[in-house]
Amino acid sequence: MKNLTEIELKFQVPAAARAALLAEMARGSAAPQRMSLAAMYLDTSDRRLAQAGIAWRLRREGRRWVQTLKAGGTNALERFEHEVARADASHDASVHAGSPTGDKLMATLGDAQAEGAEVGVRFQTDVRRTSRTLRTRGAVVEVAFDEGRLLSQGASQRIREIEFELVSGSAAAMLALAERWRKRFGLILDPRSKAERGDRLAEGSAYPPLRKSNRLTYPDEATATQAFGTVLDECLAHITHNAIGLIEGDPALRVEHVHQLRVGIRRLRSALRSFAGWAPSPPDHLVDGLRALFATLGQSRDRDVLDSGVAALLAEIGAPPLAVAASGGGPDPAEAVRAGETQGLLLAWITWRTALAEQPPPMLDAAPTEPDTAAPPQADDDGSAFHRKAERRLRRWHRRIVADWNAFDTLDDTGLHALRKRIKRQRYAVEFFAPVLRRRSIERYLKPLATIQDRMGELNDLFVARASYQALVATDPAAWFALGWLAARIADVRLLAKPELGRLAKVDPPSC
């Protein structure tokens, strides 16, 4: 029986790197282990385990059967796992009782049985595993390369992935090893488990789903550093799931994956601002790398705004067609995310997050970029102090929005862009601090905040389109029609935005 929290990280292996990677696996004095693994993943007919984040598996490993219960951990590396040897291919949930995940499994299956939902095999895997144990400076790591298929109701999907699992020692050392292999073989970070991929296949899609931000939860007594860790984990999950979705996803969702990936990056950057002075700050190169990726993806987003937004609206009103396409070229977003520089950046963020979790509460340097967020160096404190600081910061940032409302008629494009960024940051900060804020005050505030955020986003899209069409007037006079329409629409949206901003200005920000 094995009951533990695994520390592991998984990557997709490009086809071109397969032979070299297998050759590396075969190096050393001890031959790698090879094993055939055939697994059945169990769930209720209405997917209750998948929806609860639980994977329940029966697997034949050589000549023996092993039943395994798995669930995600608190961050990108952790996985709960409980294994029990079985005499045959029969399943028994009771053998997992006694752990929080096991008890959750029992309760979920009990509810399903009471409501007539049956348990059965939802999908299967057939894998050939090549594994070896590596000793690196500071850690012992099991490296497992899996090749095979996911199977569900006649549908099939290839498996070609490598996993690094910490046997003993430092997670940082394991991640350093993974980074060396990533650079050498062009590995692609994949946060999905086989259970997640199999459930998706059983639902009728071989593509990764779109990942939106999830509601945050942490204890009311959490310190600022603990709350920041939870926020950071959610932001990284948001980013990495949409990154793999953009690389391997449905072409029909490409635009949305780009959008959600940018939202994830923006939320992470906002988290750094929201917790500035209260929690450790990442190295500058990590922040700069995210900023550069955001800008690259923004070029794709701007093309999408033109192609599916403004250009479509202009066509509807009979605008003359442009001889030169407005969207133009630019970097392919999937290739930009697949690139080694981006993959290294994602892994570097996970490495920094892991180091943050392993450190004791430090003396924190205040590193805000605005005077109203200034705070002297301080040690992490208790939950009540975090509550007070969060409430004060929301009030200060709200006052900046109120000032912009009072000066709204005088704001130029730059001022409106800054206001839009402040509104987004305020919304994300409310969501980050939500576990320690009063629910009613959150709901009362978020409604007008979301409304003006959408309106300012519309205005920003119009500004982007205007800049693109202005670049075309020298070569295509038809662009003047578009610019005239855009000028009128911008004026209309500004008129709509001012009272919406006023409604937000008159609502008190959430309190604890």
C-alpha positions as CSV (number, residue, x, y, z in Angstrom):
1,M,0.0,0.0,0.0
2,K,1.3,3.5,-0.9
3,N,-0.3,6.6,0.5
4,L,1.5,9.8,-0.2
5,T,1.7,13.2,-1.9
6,E,3.7,12.8,-5.1
7,I,5.9,15.6,-6.5
8,E,5.9,15.2,-10.2
9,L,5.9,17.2,-13.5
10,K,4.9,16.0,-17.0
11,F,5.9,17.0,-20.5
12,Q,4.8,16.1,-24.0
13,V,7.6,14.7,-26.1
14,P,7.9,16.0,-29.7
15,A,8.0,13.2,-32.3
16,A,11.4,14.4,-33.6
17,A,12.9,14.0,-30.1
18,R,11.7,10.5,-29.5
19,A,14.7,8.5,-30.7
20,A,17.2,10.8,-28.9
21,L,15.2,10.6,-25.7
22,L,15.0,6.8,-25.7
23,A,18.8,6.7,-26.3
24,E,19.3,8.9,-23.3
25,M,17.0,6.6,-21.2
26,A,19.2,3.7,-22.2
27,R,22.4,5.3,-21.0
28,G,24.2,4.3,-17.8
29,S,25.4,1.1,-16.2
30,A,21.9,-0.1,-15.3
31,A,19.4,-0.9,-18.1
32,P,16.1,1.0,-17.9
33,Q,13.0,-0.8,-16.8
34,R,10.4,-1.6,-19.3
35,M,6.8,-2.5,-18.5
36,S,3.4,-2.8,-20.2
37,L,0.7,-0.9,-18.4
38,A,-3.0,-1.4,-19.2
39,A,-5.4,0.7,-17.1
40,M,-9.1,1.2,-16.7
41,Y,-10.4,4.5,-15.3
42,L,-13.6,4.3,-13.3
43,D,-16.3,6.9,-12.9
44,T,-20.0,7.2,-12.5
45,S,-22.2,7.5,-15.5
46,D,-22.6,11.2,-14.9
47,R,-18.8,11.9,-14.4
48,R,-19.0,12.8,-10.7
49,L,-15.4,11.8,-9.9
50,A,-14.0,13.8,-12.8
51,Q,-16.0,16.8,-11.7
52,A,-14.7,16.4,-8.2
53,G,-11.1,16.2,-9.5
54,I,-10.7,12.6,-8.6
55,A,-9.1,9.8,-10.7
56,W,-9.8,6.2,-9.8
57,R,-7.9,3.6,-11.7
58,L,-7.4,-0.2,-11.9
59,R,-4.1,-1.0,-13.7
60,R,-2.4,-4.3,-14.7
61,E,1.3,-3.9,-14.1
62,G,3.0,-6.9,-15.6
63,R,1.2,-9.8,-13.8
64,R,-0.3,-7.8,-10.9
65,W,-3.3,-5.5,-10.4
66,V,-3.1,-2.2,-8.6
67,Q,-6.0,0.0,-7.7
68,T,-5.0,3.7,-7.4
69,L,-6.8,6.8,-6.2
70,K,-5.4,10.2,-7.4
71,A,-6.3,13.8,-6.9
72,G,-4.6,17.2,-7.7
73,G,-2.6,18.9,-5.0
74,T,-2.3,22.5,-4.0
75,N,0.2,23.5,-6.8
76,A,1.5,22.4,-10.2
77,L,3.8,19.7,-8.7
78,E,1.7,18.0,-6.0
79,R,-0.5,15.0,-6.6
80,F,-2.2,12.9,-3.9
81,E,-1.9,9.1,-4.6
82,H,-3.1,6.0,-2.7
83,E,-2.3,2.6,-4.2
84,V,-3.6,-0.8,-3.1
85,A,-2.7,-4.2,-4.6
86,R,-5.7,-6.2,-5.8
87,A,-6.0,-9.9,-6.5
88,D,-7.9,-9.3,-9.7
89,A,-9.6,-6.6,-11.8
90,S,-12.4,-6.0,-9.3
91,H,-12.7,-2.6,-7.7
92,D,-13.4,-1.7,-4.1
93,A,-13.6,1.9,-3.0
94,S,-13.5,1.1,0.7
95,V,-9.8,0.3,0.6
96,H,-9.1,4.0,0.2
97,A,-11.1,5.1,3.2
98,G,-9.2,7.0,5.9
99,S,-7.8,9.9,3.8
100,P,-9.6,13.1,2.9
101,T,-9.6,12.0,-0.8
102,G,-10.6,8.5,0.0
103,D,-13.5,9.7,2.2
104,K,-14.5,12.1,-0.6
105,L,-14.5,9.1,-3.0
106,M,-16.7,7.1,-0.7
107,A,-19.2,10.0,-0.2
108,T,-19.4,10.7,-3.9
109,L,-20.0,7.1,-4.8
110,G,-22.6,6.8,-2.0
111,D,-24.5,9.8,-3.4
112,A,-24.3,8.4,-6.9
113,Q,-25.6,5.0,-5.9
114,A,-28.5,6.6,-4.0
115,E,-29.4,8.5,-7.2
116,G,-29.1,5.6,-9.5
117,A,-25.8,6.6,-11.2
118,E,-23.7,3.5,-11.9
119,V,-19.9,3.0,-11.7
120,G,-18.1,1.7,-14.7
121,V,-15.1,2.0,-17.0
122,R,-15.1,5.4,-18.6
123,F,-11.8,5.1,-20.6
124,Q,-8.7,3.0,-20.8
125,T,-5.0,3.4,-21.4
126,D,-2.5,1.0,-23.0
127,V,1.0,2.2,-22.4
128,R,4.6,0.9,-22.8
129,R,6.7,2.6,-20.1
130,T,10.4,3.0,-20.1
131,S,11.8,4.2,-16.8
132,R,15.0,4.8,-14.9
133,T,16.1,6.4,-11.7
134,L,18.5,9.2,-11.8
135,R,20.7,10.7,-9.1
136,T,21.2,14.4,-9.6
137,R,22.8,16.9,-7.2
138,G,20.2,17.2,-4.4
139,A,17.6,14.6,-5.5
140,V,16.8,11.1,-6.7
141,V,14.3,11.3,-9.5
142,E,12.3,8.7,-11.4
143,V,12.0,9.5,-15.1
144,A,9.3,7.6,-16.9
145,F,8.7,7.8,-20.7
146,D,5.2,6.5,-21.7
147,E,4.1,5.7,-25.2
148,G,0.7,4.3,-26.1
149,R,-2.9,5.2,-26.5
150,L,-5.9,6.5,-24.7
151,L,-9.1,4.6,-25.7
152,S,-12.8,5.4,-25.2
153,Q,-15.7,4.0,-27.1
154,G,-13.8,3.6,-30.3
155,A,-12.0,6.9,-30.1
156,S,-8.2,7.0,-29.6
157,Q,-5.5,9.5,-28.8
158,R,-1.7,9.1,-28.8
159,I,0.3,9.2,-25.6
160,R,3.9,10.2,-25.8
161,E,4.9,11.9,-22.6
162,I,7.7,12.0,-20.0
163,E,7.2,12.4,-16.3
164,F,9.7,13.5,-13.6
165,E,8.8,12.2,-10.1
166,L,10.8,13.1,-7.0
167,V,11.8,10.0,-5.1
168,S,13.8,11.8,-2.4
169,G,15.6,15.1,-1.9
170,S,14.8,18.6,-3.2
171,A,12.0,19.5,-5.6
172,A,14.2,22.3,-6.9
173,A,16.9,19.8,-7.8
174,M,14.2,17.7,-9.7
175,L,13.1,20.8,-11.5
176,A,16.7,21.7,-12.5
177,L,17.0,18.2,-14.0
178,A,13.7,18.6,-15.8
179,E,14.9,21.9,-17.3
180,R,18.0,20.3,-18.6
181,W,16.0,17.6,-20.4
182,R,13.5,20.2,-21.6
183,K,16.2,22.2,-23.3
184,R,17.8,19.2,-24.8
185,F,14.7,17.5,-26.2
186,G,12.4,20.4,-26.7
187,L,9.8,19.1,-24.2
188,I,6.4,20.8,-23.9
189,L,5.0,21.4,-20.4
190,D,1.6,19.7,-20.0
191,P,-0.3,20.2,-16.7
192,R,-2.9,17.6,-17.6
193,S,-3.0,14.1,-16.2
194,K,-4.0,11.0,-18.2
195,A,-7.2,11.0,-16.3
196,E,-8.0,14.6,-17.5
197,R,-7.1,13.7,-21.1
198,G,-9.1,10.5,-21.0
199,D,-12.2,12.1,-19.5
200,R,-12.1,14.7,-22.3
201,L,-11.8,12.0,-24.9
202,A,-14.7,10.1,-23.4
203,E,-16.7,13.4,-23.7
204,G,-16.1,13.3,-27.4
205,S,-13.1,15.7,-27.8
206,A,-9.4,15.0,-28.2
207,Y,-8.6,18.6,-27.6
208,P,-7.7,20.3,-24.2
209,P,-10.6,22.4,-22.8
210,L,-10.6,26.1,-22.5
211,R,-9.5,27.0,-18.9
212,K,-11.0,30.0,-17.3
213,S,-10.1,31.4,-13.8
214,N,-11.4,29.5,-10.8
215,R,-12.8,30.8,-7.6
216,L,-10.1,31.1,-5.0
217,T,-10.3,29.5,-1.5
218,Y,-7.9,29.8,1.4
219,P,-8.5,29.9,5.2
220,D,-9.8,33.0,6.8
221,E,-6.7,33.0,9.1
222,A,-4.3,32.8,6.1
223,T,-1.4,35.2,6.1
224,A,-0.6,37.4,3.1
225,T,2.1,35.0,2.0
226,Q,-0.2,32.0,2.3
227,A,-2.9,33.7,0.4
228,F,-0.5,34.9,-2.3
229,G,0.7,31.3,-2.7
230,T,-2.9,30.1,-3.4
231,V,-3.4,33.0,-5.9
232,L,-0.1,32.2,-7.6
233,D,-1.0,28.5,-8.0
234,E,-4.4,29.4,-9.6
235,C,-2.8,31.9,-12.0
236,L,-0.1,29.5,-13.1
237,A,-2.7,26.8,-13.6
238,H,-4.7,29.2,-15.7
239,I,-1.7,30.0,-17.8
240,T,-0.3,26.5,-18.3
241,H,-3.6,24.9,-19.2
242,N,-4.3,27.5,-21.9
243,A,-0.7,27.2,-23.1
244,I,-1.1,23.5,-23.8
245,G,-4.6,24.2,-25.2
246,L,-3.2,26.7,-27.6
247,I,-0.5,24.2,-28.8
248,E,-2.6,21.1,-29.0
249,G,-6.2,22.5,-28.9
250,D,-9.1,22.9,-31.2
251,P,-8.5,25.4,-33.9
252,A,-12.0,26.7,-33.4
253,L,-10.9,27.7,-29.8
254,R,-7.6,29.2,-30.7
255,V,-8.8,32.8,-30.3
256,E,-10.3,32.0,-26.9
257,H,-7.1,30.1,-25.7
258,V,-5.1,33.2,-26.7
259,H,-7.5,35.4,-24.8
260,Q,-7.5,33.2,-21.7
261,L,-3.8,32.8,-21.7
262,R,-3.4,36.6,-21.7
263,V,-6.0,36.9,-18.9
264,G,-4.0,34.4,-16.9
265,I,-0.8,36.5,-17.4
266,R,-2.6,39.7,-16.6
267,R,-4.0,38.2,-13.4
268,L,-0.6,37.0,-12.4
269,R,0.9,40.4,-12.9
270,S,-2.0,42.0,-11.0
271,A,-1.4,39.5,-8.2
272,L,2.2,40.8,-7.9
273,R,0.8,44.3,-7.6
274,S,-2.0,43.3,-5.2
275,F,0.4,41.6,-2.8
276,A,3.3,44.0,-3.3
277,G,5.1,44.7,0.0
278,W,3.4,41.8,1.8
279,A,4.8,38.7,0.0
280,P,8.1,37.8,-1.7
281,S,8.6,39.2,-5.3
282,P,9.9,37.1,-8.2
283,P,13.1,37.9,-10.0
284,D,12.8,40.7,-12.6
285,H,13.5,38.3,-15.5
286,L,10.4,36.3,-14.8
287,V,8.2,39.3,-14.8
288,D,9.9,40.7,-17.9
289,G,9.4,37.3,-19.7
290,L,5.7,37.4,-18.9
291,R,5.4,41.0,-20.2
292,A,7.1,40.0,-23.4
293,L,4.9,37.0,-23.9
294,F,1.8,39.1,-23.2
295,A,2.9,41.6,-25.9
296,T,3.5,38.8,-28.4
297,L,0.1,37.3,-27.8
298,G,-1.4,40.7,-27.9
299,Q,-0.5,41.0,-31.6
300,S,-2.6,38.0,-32.3
301,R,-5.4,39.4,-30.1
302,D,-5.3,42.7,-32.0
303,R,-5.7,40.8,-35.3
304,D,-8.7,38.9,-33.9
305,V,-10.3,42.1,-32.8
306,L,-10.1,43.4,-36.4
307,D,-11.0,40.2,-38.2
308,S,-14.0,39.1,-36.1
309,G,-14.9,42.5,-34.5
310,V,-14.6,45.8,-36.2
311,A,-14.1,44.5,-39.7
312,A,-17.3,42.4,-39.4
313,L,-19.3,45.4,-38.1
314,L,-18.0,47.6,-41.0
315,A,-19.1,44.9,-43.5
316,E,-22.5,44.8,-41.9
317,I,-23.1,48.5,-42.5
318,G,-21.9,48.3,-46.1
319,A,-18.4,49.8,-45.7
320,P,-16.3,49.7,-48.9
321,P,-13.9,46.7,-48.8
322,L,-10.3,47.4,-48.1
323,A,-7.8,46.4,-50.8
324,V,-5.2,45.7,-48.2
325,A,-6.1,43.3,-45.3
326,A,-6.1,45.1,-42.0
327,S,-4.9,42.1,-40.0
328,G,-1.6,41.6,-41.7
329,G,1.0,39.1,-40.4
330,G,2.7,38.6,-37.1
331,P,3.9,35.8,-34.9
332,D,1.9,32.6,-34.7
333,P,0.7,32.4,-31.0
334,A,0.9,28.6,-30.8
335,E,4.5,28.7,-32.1
336,A,5.3,31.5,-29.7
337,V,4.1,29.4,-26.8
338,R,5.8,26.2,-28.1
339,A,9.1,28.0,-28.3
340,G,11.9,27.0,-26.0
341,E,12.1,30.5,-24.5
342,T,8.4,30.4,-23.4
343,Q,8.6,26.8,-22.2
344,G,11.6,27.7,-20.1
345,L,9.8,30.7,-18.7
346,L,6.8,28.6,-17.6
347,L,9.1,26.1,-15.9
348,A,11.0,28.9,-14.2
349,W,7.8,30.3,-12.7
350,I,6.9,26.8,-11.3
351,T,10.4,26.6,-9.9
352,W,10.2,30.0,-8.2
353,R,6.8,29.0,-6.8
354,T,8.2,25.8,-5.5
355,A,11.1,27.6,-3.8
356,L,8.6,30.1,-2.3
357,A,6.6,27.2,-0.7
358,E,9.7,25.7,0.8
359,Q,10.9,28.9,2.4
360,P,9.9,30.0,5.9
361,P,8.1,33.4,6.2
362,P,10.8,35.9,5.2
363,M,11.4,39.6,6.0
364,L,9.6,41.1,3.0
365,D,10.8,44.1,1.0
366,A,8.1,46.5,-0.1
367,A,8.4,46.8,-3.8
368,P,5.3,48.7,-5.0
369,T,5.4,50.9,-8.1
370,E,2.8,53.4,-6.8
371,P,3.0,55.7,-3.8
372,D,-0.4,54.5,-2.5
373,T,0.9,50.9,-2.1
374,A,4.0,51.8,-0.1
375,A,4.8,49.7,3.0
376,P,8.0,49.4,5.0
377,P,9.8,46.0,5.1
378,Q,7.9,43.6,7.4
379,A,7.7,40.0,8.4
380,D,4.7,38.0,7.3
381,D,2.0,38.5,9.9
382,D,-1.3,36.9,11.0
383,G,-4.6,36.7,9.1
384,S,-6.2,39.6,10.8
385,A,-3.4,42.0,9.7
386,F,-3.8,40.7,6.2
387,H,-7.5,41.4,6.3
388,R,-6.8,45.0,7.3
389,K,-4.2,45.5,4.7
390,A,-6.4,44.1,1.9
391,E,-9.3,46.3,2.8
392,R,-7.1,49.4,2.9
393,R,-5.5,48.7,-0.4
394,L,-8.9,48.2,-2.1
395,R,-10.0,51.5,-0.7
396,R,-6.9,53.3,-1.9
397,W,-7.2,51.9,-5.4
398,H,-10.9,52.7,-5.5
399,R,-10.1,56.4,-4.7
400,R,-7.9,56.4,-7.8
401,I,-10.9,55.2,-9.9
402,V,-13.1,57.9,-8.4
403,A,-10.5,60.5,-9.3
404,D,-10.5,59.3,-12.9
405,W,-14.3,59.5,-13.0
406,N,-14.2,63.1,-11.8
407,A,-11.7,63.9,-14.6
408,F,-13.2,61.6,-17.2
409,D,-14.1,64.2,-19.8
410,T,-10.4,65.4,-19.8
411,L,-8.8,62.0,-20.2
412,D,-7.0,61.3,-23.4
413,D,-6.3,57.9,-25.0
414,T,-3.4,57.3,-22.6
415,G,-5.4,58.3,-19.6
416,L,-8.3,56.0,-20.6
417,H,-5.9,53.1,-21.1
418,A,-4.5,53.7,-17.6
419,L,-8.0,53.8,-16.2
420,R,-8.9,50.5,-18.0
421,K,-5.8,48.9,-16.4
422,R,-6.7,50.2,-12.9
423,I,-10.3,48.8,-13.3
424,K,-9.0,45.4,-14.3
425,R,-6.5,45.4,-11.4
426,Q,-9.2,46.3,-9.0
427,R,-11.4,43.5,-10.1
428,Y,-8.7,40.9,-9.9
429,A,-7.6,42.2,-6.5
430,V,-11.2,41.8,-5.2
431,E,-11.2,38.2,-6.5
432,F,-7.8,37.6,-4.9
433,F,-8.9,38.9,-1.5
434,A,-12.4,37.4,-1.8
435,P,-12.0,34.6,0.8
436,V,-11.5,37.3,3.5
437,L,-14.1,39.8,2.3
438,R,-17.8,39.9,3.0
439,R,-19.7,38.2,0.3
440,R,-22.5,40.7,0.0
441,S,-20.0,43.6,-0.3
442,I,-18.2,41.7,-3.1
443,E,-21.4,41.1,-5.1
444,R,-22.5,44.7,-4.7
445,Y,-19.2,46.0,-5.9
446,L,-18.4,43.5,-8.7
447,K,-21.6,44.1,-10.7
448,P,-20.8,47.7,-11.6
449,L,-17.1,46.9,-11.8
450,A,-17.7,44.1,-14.4
451,T,-19.9,46.4,-16.4
452,I,-17.4,49.2,-16.7
453,Q,-14.6,46.7,-17.3
454,D,-16.5,45.4,-20.4
455,R,-17.2,48.9,-21.6
456,M,-13.5,50.0,-21.3
457,G,-12.5,46.8,-23.1
458,E,-14.8,47.8,-26.0
459,L,-13.3,51.2,-26.1
460,N,-9.8,49.7,-26.1
461,D,-10.7,47.5,-29.0
462,L,-11.9,50.5,-30.9
463,F,-8.6,52.3,-30.3
464,V,-6.7,49.2,-31.5
465,A,-8.8,49.2,-34.7
466,R,-8.3,52.9,-35.3
467,A,-4.5,52.6,-35.1
468,S,-4.6,49.7,-37.6
469,Y,-6.8,51.6,-40.1
470,Q,-4.8,54.8,-39.8
471,A,-1.8,52.8,-41.0
472,L,-3.8,52.0,-44.2
473,V,-5.0,55.4,-45.3
474,A,-1.9,56.1,-47.4
475,T,-2.5,53.0,-49.5
476,D,-6.2,52.6,-49.5
477,P,-8.6,55.6,-49.3
478,A,-11.4,53.2,-48.2
479,A,-9.8,53.2,-44.8
480,W,-11.1,56.8,-44.3
481,F,-14.7,55.4,-44.1
482,A,-13.6,53.0,-41.3
483,L,-11.9,55.8,-39.4
484,G,-15.0,58.0,-39.6
485,W,-17.2,55.2,-38.3
486,L,-14.7,54.5,-35.5
487,A,-14.5,58.1,-34.4
488,A,-18.3,58.2,-34.1
489,R,-18.4,54.9,-32.2
490,I,-15.6,55.9,-29.8
491,A,-17.5,59.1,-28.9
492,D,-20.7,57.0,-28.3
493,V,-18.8,54.5,-26.1
494,R,-17.2,57.3,-24.1
495,L,-20.7,58.7,-23.4
496,L,-21.9,55.3,-22.2
497,A,-18.8,54.7,-20.1
498,K,-19.0,57.8,-18.0
499,P,-22.2,57.1,-16.1
500,E,-21.2,53.4,-15.7
501,L,-18.0,54.5,-14.1
502,G,-20.0,56.8,-11.9
503,R,-22.1,54.0,-10.6
504,L,-18.9,52.1,-9.6
505,A,-17.5,55.3,-8.0
506,K,-20.5,55.5,-5.7
507,V,-20.3,52.0,-4.4
508,D,-18.0,51.3,-1.4
509,P,-15.3,48.7,-2.1
510,P,-15.6,45.3,-0.4
511,S,-14.8,45.1,3.3
512,C,-13.7,42.3,5.6
